[in-house]
Amino acid sequence: MRLEVRENLEAVLEQGRQIQSFVFEMDFAAYRQDARTRLAVERSFEIIGEALNRVSKVEPETIEFITDFRQIISFRNILAHCYDSIEDKIVWGIVEAALPRLVTQVEALLPPRE
């Protein structure tokens, strides 16, 4: 695995875990009421999407191991460019349904550091 790919996957993992910590013990109502958390989660998803986009360009064979990587990259673009139409319910659904799988898949891809 190229160093650049590893660093980007580590960024995905770090941001994924950050999101999980941001929303720990929150429900959707609490998330919706907390502007700071919403902004932090959205920013972390932007970083995740950009990091996966970089991996897809450098090592396309690796990115194929991540379920829905194209949708994750597209979601990043929506967050960055259509910020005024973001629906909290959609973001929350991704946090609950897709993020745990993404974190697990990236953990499996990353070899231990030497």
TORDREN-224466 format. One line per field, with one value per atom (N, C-alpha, C, O): residue number from 1; atom name; x, y, z. Coordinates in Angstrom, 2 decimals, m for minus. Layout:
resi [NUM | ...]
name [CA | ...]
u [X | ...]
v [Y | ...]
w [Z | ...]
//
This chain:
resi [1 | 1 | 1 | 1 | 2 | 2 | 2 | 2 | 3 | 3 | 3 | 3 | 4 | 4 | 4 | 4 | 5 | 5 | 5 | 5 | 6 | 6 | 6 | 6 | 7 | 7 | 7 | 7 | 8 | 8 | 8 | 8 | 9 | 9 | 9 | 9 | 10 | 10 | 10 | 10 | 11 | 11 | 11 | 11 | 12 | 12 | 12 | 12 | 13 | 13 | 13 | 13 | 14 | 14 | 14 | 14 | 15 | 15 | 15 | 15 | 16 | 16 | 16 | 16 | 17 | 17 | 17 | 17 | 18 | 18 | 18 | 18 | 19 | 19 | 19 | 19 | 20 | 20 | 20 | 20 | 21 | 21 | 21 | 21 | 22 | 22 | 22 | 22 | 23 | 23 | 23 | 23 | 24 | 24 | 24 | 24 | 25 | 25 | 25 | 25 | 26 | 26 | 26 | 26 | 27 | 27 | 27 | 27 | 28 | 28 | 28 | 28 | 29 | 29 | 29 | 29 | 30 | 30 | 30 | 30 | 31 | 31 | 31 | 31 | 32 | 32 | 32 | 32 | 33 | 33 | 33 | 33 | 34 | 34 | 34 | 34 | 35 | 35 | 35 | 35 | 36 | 36 | 36 | 36 | 37 | 37 | 37 | 37 | 38 | 38 | 38 | 38 | 39 | 39 | 39 | 39 | 40 | 40 | 40 | 40 | 41 | 41 | 41 | 41 | 42 | 42 | 42 | 42 | 43 | 43 | 43 | 43 | 44 | 44 | 44 | 44 | 45 | 45 | 45 | 45 | 46 | 46 | 46 | 46 | 47 | 47 | 47 | 47 | 48 | 48 | 48 | 48 | 49 | 49 | 49 | 49 | 50 | 50 | 50 | 50 | 51 | 51 | 51 | 51 | 52 | 52 | 52 | 52 | 53 | 53 | 53 | 53 | 54 | 54 | 54 | 54 | 55 | 55 | 55 | 55 | 56 | 56 | 56 | 56 | 57 | 57 | 57 | 57 | 58 | 58 | 58 | 58 | 59 | 59 | 59 | 59 | 60 | 60 | 60 | 60 | 61 | 61 | 61 | 61 | 62 | 62 | 62 | 62 | 63 | 63 | 63 | 63 | 64 | 64 | 64 | 64 | 65 | 65 | 65 | 65 | 66 | 66 | 66 | 66 | 67 | 67 | 67 | 67 | 68 | 68 | 68 | 68 | 69 | 69 | 69 | 69 | 70 | 70 | 70 | 70 | 71 | 71 | 71 | 71 | 72 | 72 | 72 | 72 | 73 | 73 | 73 | 73 | 74 | 74 | 74 | 74 | 75 | 75 | 75 | 75 | 76 | 76 | 76 | 76 | 77 | 77 | 77 | 77 | 78 | 78 | 78 | 78 | 79 | 79 | 79 | 79 | 80 | 80 | 80 | 80 | 81 | 81 | 81 | 81 | 82 | 82 | 82 | 82 | 83 | 83 | 83 | 83 | 84 | 84 | 84 | 84 | 85 | 85 | 85 | 85 | 86 | 86 | 86 | 86 | 87 | 87 | 87 | 87 | 88 | 88 | 88 | 88 | 89 | 89 | 89 | 89 | 90 | 90 | 90 | 90 | 91 | 91 | 91 | 91 | 92 | 92 | 92 | 92 | 93 | 93 | 93 | 93 | 94 | 94 | 94 | 94 | 95 | 95 | 95 | 95 | 96 | 96 | 96 | 96 | 97 | 97 | 97 | 97 | 98 | 98 | 98 | 98 | 99 | 99 | 99 | 99 | 100 | 100 | 100 | 100 | 101 | 101 | 101 | 101 | 102 | 102 | 102 | 102 | 103 | 103 | 103 | 103 | 104 | 104 | 104 | 104 | 105 | 105 | 105 | 105 | 106 | 106 | 106 | 106 | 107 | 107 | 107 | 107 | 108 | 108 | 108 | 108 | 109 | 109 | 109 | 109 | 110 | 110 | 110 | 110 | 111 | 111 | 111 | 111 | 112 | 112 | 112 | 112 | 113 | 113 | 113 | 113 | 114 | 114 | 114 | 114]
name [N | CA | C | O | N | CA | C | O | N | CA | C | O | N | CA | C | O | N | CA | C | O | N | CA | C | O | N | CA | C | O | N | CA | C | O | N | CA | C | O | N | CA | C | O | N | CA | C | O | N | CA | C | O | N | CA | C | O | N | CA | C | O | N | CA | C | O | N | CA | C | O | N | CA | C | O | N | CA | C | O | N | CA | C | O | N | CA | C | O | N | CA | C | O | N | CA | C | O | N | CA | C | O | N | CA | C | O | N | CA | C | O | N | CA | C | O | N | CA | C | O | N | CA | C | O | N | CA | C | O | N | CA | C | O | N | CA | C | O | N | CA | C | O | N | CA | C | O | N | CA | C | O | N | CA | C | O | N | CA | C | O | N | CA | C | O | N | CA | C | O | N | CA | C | O | N | CA | C | O | N | CA | C | O | N | CA | C | O | N | CA | C | O | N | CA | C | O | N | CA | C | O | N | CA | C | O | N | CA | C | O | N | CA | C | O | N | CA | C | O | N | CA | C | O | N | CA | C | O | N | CA | C | O | N | CA | C | O | N | CA | C | O | N | CA | C | O | N | CA | C | O | N | CA | C | O | N | CA | C | O | N | CA | C | O | N | CA | C | O | N | CA | C | O | N | CA | C | O | N | CA | C | O | N | CA | C | O | N | CA | C | O | N | CA | C | O | N | CA | C | O | N | CA | C | O | N | CA | C | O | N | CA | C | O | N | CA | C | O | N | CA | C | O | N | CA | C | O | N | CA | C | O | N | CA | C | O | N | CA | C | O | N | CA | C | O | N | CA | C | O | N | CA | C | O | N | CA | C | O | N | CA | C | O | N | CA | C | O | N | CA | C | O | N | CA | C | O | N | CA | C | O | N | CA | C | O | N | CA | C | O | N | CA | C | O | N | CA | C | O | N | CA | C | O | N | CA | C | O | N | CA | C | O | N | CA | C | O | N | CA | C | O | N | CA | C | O | N | CA | C | O | N | CA | C | O | N | CA | C | O | N | CA | C | O | N | CA | C | O | N | CA | C | O | N | CA | C | O | N | CA | C | O | N | CA | C | O | N | CA | C | O | N | CA | C | O | N | CA | C | O | N | CA | C | O | N | CA | C | O | N | CA | C | O | N | CA | C | O | N | CA | C | O | N | CA | C | O | N | CA | C | O]
u [0.86 | 0.00 | 0.90 | 1.82 | 0.61 | 1.39 | 1.16 | 0.09 | 2.19 | 2.10 | 0.94 | 0.22 | 0.76 | m0.33 | m1.70 | m2.59 | m1.85 | m3.11 | m3.31 | m4.40 | m2.27 | m2.36 | m2.75 | m3.63 | m2.10 | m2.40 | m3.85 | m4.50 | m4.34 | m5.73 | m6.71 | m7.73 | m6.40 | m7.27 | m7.23 | m8.25 | m6.07 | m5.98 | m6.82 | m7.43 | m6.86 | m7.71 | m9.18 | m9.96 | m9.56 | m10.94 | m11.28 | m12.32 | m10.41 | m10.63 | m10.71 | m11.60 | m9.78 | m9.77 | m11.06 | m11.67 | m11.47 | m12.68 | m13.93 | m14.87 | m13.95 | m15.08 | m15.23 | m16.33 | m14.12 | m14.15 | m14.52 | m15.22 | m14.06 | m14.43 | m15.95 | m16.57 | m16.52 | m17.98 | m18.67 | m19.60 | m18.21 | m18.82 | m18.71 | m19.63 | m17.59 | m17.45 | m18.32 | m18.87 | m18.45 | m19.29 | m20.74 | m21.40 | m21.23 | m22.66 | m22.92 | m24.05 | m21.88 | m22.02 | m23.15 | m23.21 | m24.03 | m25.19 | m26.19 | m27.01 | m26.14 | m27.13 | m28.19 | m27.94 | m29.38 | m30.39 | m30.57 | m29.92 | m31.45 | m31.62 | m32.09 | m31.62 | m32.98 | m33.49 | m32.36 | m32.28 | m31.49 | m30.36 | m29.39 | m28.88 | m29.14 | m28.26 | m28.82 | m28.10 | m30.08 | m30.72 | m30.65 | m30.61 | m30.65 | m30.63 | m29.21 | m29.06 | m28.20 | m26.82 | m26.07 | m25.53 | m26.05 | m25.43 | m23.95 | m23.45 | m23.25 | m21.81 | m21.56 | m20.68 | m22.33 | m22.15 | m22.48 | m21.76 | m23.56 | m23.93 | m22.80 | m22.43 | m22.27 | m21.19 | m19.93 | m19.27 | m19.61 | m18.44 | m18.62 | m17.69 | m19.80 | m20.08 | m19.99 | m19.36 | m20.60 | m20.57 | m19.15 | m18.77 | m18.37 | m16.97 | m16.17 | m15.37 | m16.39 | m15.68 | m16.06 | m15.21 | m17.33 | m17.74 | m17.11 | m16.81 | m16.92 | m16.23 | m14.80 | m14.33 | m14.13 | m12.75 | m12.71 | m11.85 | m13.65 | m13.73 | m13.91 | m13.21 | m14.84 | m15.09 | m13.89 | m13.59 | m13.22 | m12.03 | m10.91 | m10.22 | m10.71 | m9.66 | m9.95 | m9.03 | m11.20 | m11.54 | m11.39 | m10.98 | m11.69 | m11.50 | m10.03 | m9.69 | m9.17 | m7.73 | m7.27 | m6.47 | m7.77 | m7.41 | m7.87 | m7.14 | m9.07 | m9.61 | m8.75 | m8.69 | m8.08 | m7.23 | m5.84 | m5.23 | m5.35 | m3.99 | m3.95 | m3.05 | m4.93 | m4.93 | m6.36 | m6.97 | m6.90 | m8.30 | m8.63 | m9.77 | m7.64 | m7.91 | m8.20 | m8.92 | m7.67 | m7.92 | m9.30 | m9.99 | m9.69 | m10.97 | m12.15 | m13.20 | m11.97 | m13.05 | m13.48 | m14.56 | m12.64 | m12.97 | m13.89 | m14.34 | m14.17 | m15.03 | m16.41 | m16.57 | m17.39 | m18.76 | m19.23 | m19.02 | m19.85 | m20.47 | m19.49 | m19.87 | m18.23 | m17.26 | m17.67 | m17.43 | m18.30 | m18.73 | m19.79 | m19.77 | m20.72 | m21.76 | m21.16 | m21.63 | m20.14 | m19.49 | m18.80 | m18.89 | m18.13 | m17.48 | m18.52 | m18.33 | m19.61 | m20.70 | m21.31 | m21.64 | m21.45 | m21.99 | m21.07 | m21.55 | m19.78 | m18.82 | m19.06 | m19.04 | m19.29 | m19.53 | m20.82 | m20.88 | m21.83 | m23.08 | m22.86 | m23.31 | m22.15 | m21.87 | m21.08 | m21.35 | m20.12 | m19.26 | m19.93 | m19.69 | m20.77 | m21.29 | m22.78 | m23.26 | m23.51 | m24.95 | m25.30 | m26.34 | m24.42 | m24.54 | m25.87 | m26.31 | m26.51 | m27.77 | m28.97 | m30.08 | m28.75 | m29.87 | m29.64 | m30.30 | m28.72 | m28.42 | m29.58 | m30.08 | m30.01 | m31.07 | m30.46 | m29.78 | m30.71 | m30.15 | m30.52 | m29.72 | m31.73 | m32.19 | m31.36 | m31.08 | m30.96 | m30.13 | m28.74 | m28.21 | m28.16 | m26.84 | m26.90 | m26.03 | m27.92 | m28.06 | m28.21 | m27.63 | m28.97 | m29.12 | m27.80 | m27.55 | m26.96 | m25.64 | m24.77 | m24.04 | m24.85 | m24.10 | m24.49 | m23.62 | m25.76 | m26.24 | m26.02 | m25.61 | m26.30 | m26.32 | m25.00 | m24.56 | m24.37 | m23.22 | m21.87 | m20.90 | m21.81 | m20.51 | m19.88 | m18.68 | m20.63 | m19.98 | m19.35 | m18.27 | m20.04 | m19.50 | m18.22 | m17.25 | m18.23 | m17.05 | m15.86 | m14.77 | m16.06 | m14.97 | m14.42 | m13.20 | m15.29 | m14.86 | m14.08 | m13.05 | m14.55 | m13.86 | m12.48 | m11.52 | m12.39 | m11.09 | m10.13 | m8.94 | m10.61 | m9.76 | m9.19 | m8.01 | m10.00 | m9.55 | m8.53 | m7.66 | m8.62 | m7.70 | m6.33 | m5.32 | m6.30 | m5.04 | m4.15 | m4.51 | m3.00 | m2.08 | m1.49 | m1.42 | m1.08 | m0.47 | 0.78 | 1.52 | 1.02 | 2.24 | 3.43 | 3.35 | 4.52 | 5.74 | 6.56 | 7.62]
v [m1.18 | 0.00 | 1.24 | 1.37 | 2.12 | 3.36 | 4.23 | 4.20 | 4.98 | 5.84 | 6.83 | 7.04 | 7.43 | 8.39 | 7.74 | 8.36 | 6.53 | 5.81 | 5.54 | 5.76 | 5.06 | 4.79 | 6.05 | 6.01 | 7.16 | 8.41 | 8.85 | 9.34 | 8.68 | 9.04 | 8.10 | 8.54 | 6.82 | 5.88 | 6.14 | 6.02 | 6.51 | 6.88 | 8.12 | 8.22 | 9.05 | 10.24 | 9.85 | 10.38 | 8.94 | 8.44 | 7.83 | 8.13 | 6.99 | 6.32 | 7.32 | 7.24 | 8.26 | 9.27 | 10.09 | 10.31 | 10.54 | 11.36 | 10.54 | 11.05 | 9.29 | 8.42 | 8.24 | 8.29 | 8.02 | 7.87 | 9.19 | 9.19 | 10.30 | 11.61 | 11.80 | 12.22 | 11.49 | 11.61 | 10.77 | 11.24 | 9.55 | 8.68 | 9.29 | 9.18 | 9.93 | 10.56 | 11.82 | 12.10 | 12.56 | 13.76 | 13.44 | 14.19 | 12.32 | 11.99 | 10.95 | 10.49 | 10.58 | 9.56 | 9.93 | 11.05 | 8.99 | 9.12 | 10.19 | 10.65 | 10.58 | 11.51 | 10.73 | 9.65 | 11.30 | 10.81 | 11.88 | 12.93 | 11.62 | 12.56 | 13.93 | 14.95 | 13.96 | 15.24 | 16.08 | 17.28 | 15.45 | 16.17 | 16.63 | 17.75 | 15.77 | 16.13 | 17.35 | 18.29 | 17.29 | 18.37 | 19.72 | 20.77 | 19.68 | 20.91 | 21.46 | 22.59 | 20.67 | 21.04 | 21.46 | 20.61 | 22.75 | 23.27 | 22.93 | 22.61 | 23.01 | 22.70 | 21.27 | 20.99 | 20.36 | 18.96 | 18.72 | 18.01 | 19.30 | 19.13 | 19.62 | 18.94 | 20.79 | 21.33 | 20.45 | 20.23 | 19.97 | 19.10 | 17.80 | 17.33 | 17.21 | 15.96 | 16.19 | 15.41 | 17.25 | 17.54 | 17.77 | 17.27 | 18.52 | 18.76 | 17.47 | 17.25 | 16.61 | 15.33 | 14.47 | 13.80 | 14.49 | 13.75 | 14.34 | 13.60 | 15.64 | 16.25 | 15.71 | 15.35 | 15.65 | 15.14 | 13.68 | 13.27 | 12.89 | 11.48 | 11.34 | 10.56 | 12.08 | 11.99 | 12.40 | 11.76 | 13.45 | 13.90 | 12.88 | 12.60 | 12.32 | 11.31 | 10.07 | 9.53 | 9.64 | 8.49 | 8.82 | 7.96 | 10.04 | 10.46 | 10.36 | 9.91 | 10.79 | 10.71 | 9.26 | 8.94 | 8.40 | 6.98 | 6.40 | 5.63 | 6.76 | 6.22 | 6.58 | 5.83 | 7.71 | 8.15 | 7.51 | 7.27 | 7.23 | 6.71 | 5.19 | 4.59 | 4.57 | 3.11 | 2.58 | 2.17 | 2.59 | 2.21 | 0.79 | 0.50 | m0.08 | m1.45 | m1.52 | m2.41 | m0.60 | m0.56 | 0.00 | m0.53 | 1.04 | 1.70 | 0.76 | 0.93 | m0.23 | m1.18 | m1.99 | m2.58 | m2.02 | m2.75 | m1.96 | m2.47 | m0.72 | 0.13 | 0.21 | 0.74 | m0.31 | m0.30 | 1.13 | 2.01 | 1.34 | 2.64 | 3.80 | 4.94 | 3.55 | 4.65 | 5.77 | 6.94 | 5.43 | 6.49 | 7.39 | 8.61 | 6.77 | 7.55 | 8.42 | 9.53 | 7.92 | 8.69 | 9.93 | 11.03 | 9.72 | 10.85 | 11.84 | 13.05 | 11.35 | 12.23 | 13.00 | 14.18 | 12.34 | 13.00 | 14.14 | 15.20 | 13.94 | 15.00 | 16.21 | 17.35 | 15.95 | 17.04 | 17.78 | 19.01 | 17.07 | 17.71 | 18.60 | 19.74 | 18.06 | 18.84 | 20.11 | 21.17 | 19.99 | 21.13 | 22.16 | 23.36 | 21.70 | 22.61 | 22.92 | 23.92 | 22.07 | 22.29 | 22.39 | 21.91 | 23.04 | 23.14 | 23.72 | 23.45 | 24.51 | 25.15 | 24.22 | 24.59 | 23.03 | 22.10 | 20.78 | 19.78 | 20.77 | 19.56 | 19.25 | 20.12 | 18.00 | 17.57 | 16.80 | 15.79 | 17.29 | 16.66 | 15.19 | 14.37 | 14.85 | 13.47 | 12.54 | 11.40 | 13.02 | 12.21 | 12.01 | 10.90 | 13.09 | 13.00 | 12.03 | 11.17 | 12.16 | 11.29 | 9.83 | 8.93 | 9.60 | 8.24 | 7.64 | 6.45 | 8.44 | 7.98 | 7.69 | 6.70 | 8.55 | 8.33 | 6.98 | 6.21 | 6.71 | 5.47 | 4.23 | 3.19 | 4.33 | 3.12 | 2.84 | 1.69 | 3.84 | 3.61 | 3.81 | 3.13 | 4.73 | 5.04 | 3.85 | 3.62 | 3.09 | 1.94 | 0.96 | 0.44 | 0.71 | m0.20 | 0.39 | m0.32 | 1.69 | 2.34 | 2.23 | 1.88 | 2.52 | 2.43 | 1.00 | 0.81 | 0.02 | m1.38 | m1.77 | m2.44 | m1.33 | m1.67 | m1.01 | m1.64 | 0.23 | 0.91 | 0.30 | 0.15 | m0.07 | m0.74 | m2.02 | m2.33 | m2.76 | m4.02 | m3.79 | m4.63 | m2.67 | m2.35 | m1.91 | m2.13 | m1.28 | m0.69 | m1.75 | m2.31 | m2.00 | m2.91 | m2.22 | m1.00 | m3.01 | m2.40 | m1.62 | m1.99 | m0.54 | 0.26 | m0.53 | m1.23 | m0.39 | m1.09 | m0.24 | m0.66]
w [0.00 | 0.00 | 0.00 | 0.81 | m0.91 | m0.99 | 0.25 | 0.86 | 0.59 | 1.77 | 1.65 | 2.62 | 0.50 | 0.29 | 0.53 | 1.12 | 0.09 | 0.28 | 1.76 | 2.30 | 2.40 | 3.84 | 4.61 | 5.46 | 4.31 | 5.02 | 4.79 | 5.72 | 3.59 | 3.32 | 4.02 | 4.54 | 4.04 | 4.76 | 6.26 | 6.95 | 6.77 | 8.19 | 8.48 | 9.54 | 7.54 | 7.71 | 7.73 | 8.52 | 6.85 | 6.84 | 8.19 | 8.78 | 8.67 | 9.95 | 11.09 | 11.94 | 11.12 | 12.18 | 12.16 | 13.20 | 10.99 | 10.90 | 11.20 | 11.82 | 10.78 | 11.10 | 12.60 | 13.15 | 13.26 | 14.73 | 15.40 | 16.41 | 14.83 | 15.37 | 15.31 | 16.28 | 14.16 | 14.03 | 15.10 | 15.76 | 15.26 | 16.27 | 17.66 | 18.46 | 17.94 | 19.26 | 19.37 | 20.43 | 18.29 | 18.30 | 18.65 | 19.37 | 18.14 | 18.30 | 19.38 | 19.55 | 20.11 | 21.15 | 22.10 | 22.61 | 22.31 | 23.20 | 22.75 | 23.54 | 21.49 | 20.94 | 20.19 | 19.66 | 20.15 | 19.23 | 18.16 | 18.21 | 17.19 | 16.10 | 16.58 | 16.08 | 17.55 | 18.05 | 18.64 | 18.40 | 19.41 | 20.00 | 18.91 | 18.95 | 17.94 | 16.83 | 16.08 | 15.78 | 15.80 | 15.04 | 15.76 | 15.12 | 17.07 | 17.87 | 18.10 | 18.56 | 17.79 | 18.11 | 16.83 | 16.11 | 16.57 | 15.34 | 15.26 | 14.18 | 16.37 | 16.36 | 15.95 | 15.13 | 16.51 | 16.17 | 14.70 | 14.01 | 14.23 | 12.82 | 11.91 | 10.95 | 12.21 | 11.38 | 11.45 | 10.44 | 12.64 | 12.80 | 12.02 | 11.36 | 12.11 | 11.41 | 9.90 | 9.19 | 9.42 | 7.99 | 7.50 | 6.44 | 8.26 | 7.87 | 7.84 | 6.94 | 8.83 | 8.85 | 7.66 | 7.09 | 7.27 | 6.08 | 4.82 | 3.88 | 4.77 | 3.63 | 3.53 | 2.45 | 4.67 | 4.70 | 4.27 | 3.50 | 4.78 | 4.40 | 2.90 | 2.25 | 2.35 | 0.91 | 0.07 | m0.93 | 0.48 | m0.26 | m0.15 | m1.13 | 1.03 | 1.21 | 0.35 | m0.27 | 0.30 | m0.54 | m2.01 | m2.80 | m2.39 | m3.77 | m4.15 | m5.25 | m3.26 | m3.52 | m3.66 | m4.54 | m2.77 | m2.84 | m4.18 | m4.81 | m4.61 | m5.86 | m7.07 | m8.04 | m7.00 | m8.11 | m8.08 | m9.12 | m6.88 | m6.74 | m6.77 | m7.36 | m6.12 | m6.00 | m6.14 | m5.15 | m7.36 | m7.56 | m7.11 | m6.75 | m7.11 | m6.67 | m5.18 | m4.73 | m4.40 | m2.96 | m2.65 | m1.77 | m3.34 | m3.05 | m3.28 | m2.67 | m4.15 | m4.44 | m3.21 | m3.20 | m2.19 | m0.96 | m0.04 | 0.98 | m0.40 | 0.42 | m0.23 | m1.33 | 0.48 | m0.01 | m0.25 | 0.58 | m1.38 | m1.71 | m1.74 | m1.45 | m2.09 | m2.09 | m3.03 | m2.74 | m4.15 | m5.09 | m4.45 | m4.62 | m3.70 | m3.03 | m1.92 | m1.68 | m1.26 | m0.19 | m0.80 | m0.25 | m1.92 | m2.59 | m3.08 | m2.96 | m3.62 | m4.08 | m2.91 | m3.05 | m1.78 | m0.58 | m0.16 | 0.24 | m0.26 | 0.05 | m0.84 | m0.38 | m2.12 | m3.07 | m2.75 | m2.89 | m2.34 | m1.94 | m0.72 | m0.68 | 0.26 | 1.48 | 1.15 | 1.71 | 0.25 | m0.06 | m0.95 | m0.82 | m1.86 | m2.87 | m2.75 | m3.28 | m2.06 | m1.90 | m0.42 | 0.03 | 0.31 | 1.77 | 2.22 | 3.34 | 1.38 | 1.78 | 1.66 | 2.03 | 1.14 | 1.00 | 1.73 | 1.43 | 2.68 | 3.44 | 4.37 | 5.07 | 4.36 | 5.26 | 6.42 | 6.22 | 7.62 | 8.81 | 8.91 | 9.35 | 8.52 | 8.62 | 7.73 | 8.11 | 6.57 | 5.68 | 6.29 | 6.30 | 6.79 | 7.41 | 8.59 | 8.74 | 9.42 | 10.59 | 10.16 | 10.78 | 9.10 | 8.60 | 8.16 | 8.38 | 7.56 | 7.14 | 8.36 | 8.38 | 9.36 | 10.60 | 11.21 | 11.64 | 11.25 | 11.90 | 11.04 | 11.55 | 9.75 | 8.91 | 8.20 | 8.17 | 7.64 | 6.78 | 7.47 | 7.13 | 8.41 | 9.04 | 9.77 | 9.60 | 10.56 | 11.23 | 10.24 | 10.48 | 9.13 | 8.11 | 7.49 | 7.29 | 7.21 | 6.63 | 7.57 | 7.13 | 8.84 | 9.81 | 9.86 | 9.86 | 9.89 | 9.94 | 8.69 | 8.78 | 7.53 | 6.29 | 6.20 | 5.75 | 6.63 | 6.57 | 7.58 | 7.28 | 8.75 | 9.74 | 9.14 | 9.34 | 8.41 | 7.81 | 6.70 | 6.47 | 6.01 | 4.92 | 5.41 | 4.73 | 6.56 | 7.04 | 7.70 | 8.73 | 7.11 | 7.79 | 9.01 | 9.07 | 10.00 | 11.19 | 10.82 | 9.90 | 11.54 | 11.33 | 11.84 | 12.85 | 11.14 | 11.56 | 12.48 | 12.94]
//
